[in-house]
């Protein structure tokens, strides 16, 4: 049975690298400038459960290109402003916001 021991020196040596990775902007003369992040995500342009007006928004046709699961079971993806929503095809009811599931192609 192998046992690994992490020394305090190794942990201390990696702390600056971890802190630097979390740094968003490096400014001359300072170590790091942090950017405050909101505690809750910004609300989307439509609410979950809302019914979309037909012809108002664009349907997303190439979901696989954006890294999204394949459309199935009567729902489709719609682009609403800069977000992607999963919407029931027949009723046009918004089921969920799925922008976070999209790949970098989005």
C-alpha positions, -999 to 999 in steps of 0.1 A, spaced: 0 0 0 14 33 -11 10 64 11 15 99 -2 25 127 21 21 163 11 46 185 28 38 220 40 65 234 17 47 220 -14 14 235 -3 29 269 4 48 268 -30 15 262 -49 -5 289 -32 8 318 -53 0 299 -85 -36 292 -73 -41 329 -63 -27 340 -97 -51 317 -115 -80 333 -97 -68 368 -106 -88 384 -134 -67 415 -142 -31 421 -134 -23 458 -131 13 473 -131 24 480 -96 -2 457 -80 -6 420 -76 -41 416 -87 -74 435 -92 -104 414 -83 -137 418 -101 -167 414 -79 -191 388 -91 -228 390 -85 -242 365 -59 -271 356 -81 -272 353 -118 -288 381 -138 -325 374 -146 -332 363 -181 -353 382 -207 -382 358 -201 -394 338 -171 -396 301 -169 -432 291 -175 -439 320 -198 -456 313 -231 -437 328 -261 -455 346 -288 -452 327 -321 -428 342 -346 -412 365 -320 -380 346 -314 -356 324 -334 -354 287 -331 -319 273 -327 -315 247 -354 -279 235 -349 -279 225 -312 -251 199 -316 -227 227 -329 -233 246 -297 -228 215 -275 -264 212 -265 -282 178 -261 -302 167 -291 -338 180 -293 -363 153 -283 -397 147 -266 -415 176 -282 -392 205 -271 -369 227 -290 -343 254 -283 -350 291 -288 -326 320 -288 -339 349 -268 -315 378 -267 -282 363 -257 -297 333 -239 -308 298 -250 -341 284 -237 -356 249 -239 -392 255 -251 -422 231 -256 -428 230 -293 -466 228 -292 -475 253 -265 -443 275 -267 -441 274 -229 -405 281 -217 -392 250 -198 -358 261 -187 -328 284 -194 -299 263 -208 -273 289 -218 -249 274 -193 -249 241 -211 -237 256 -244 -201 252 -255 -177 280 -263 -192 282 -298 -222 301 -284 
